[in-house]
């Protein structure tokens, strides 16, 4: 189905979510380091169907803004922000993406909408 990039420094907390995505047939690549996510996006942006990113990457020198900025510069694929940080809500409007908070149910609804082709 879809190749999904999941960038979150606490991604291990969401193993159940990534397992569920995999069970649905998606390929999920998890990056706990923002720099690794940025490198992957630079090298493989044509292979990414959806980006899910946290906003805060504690002590890493990068944020979800850096990831979204790069991604939007190279891809029109959908992106979701998975964060409760108030700055993420402002960025969602700027980058025209959905911010689901840290709510897995909202994330799966937004993910289904993002991966559904527009009707003709």
Buried (B, 14 or more C-beta within 10 A) or exposed (E): EBBBBBBBBEBEEBEEBBEBBEEBEBEBBBBBEBBBBBEBBEEEBEBBBBBBBBBBBEEBEBBBBBBBBBBBEEBEBBBBBBBBBEBBBEBBEEBEBBBBBBEBEBBBEBBEEBBEEEEE
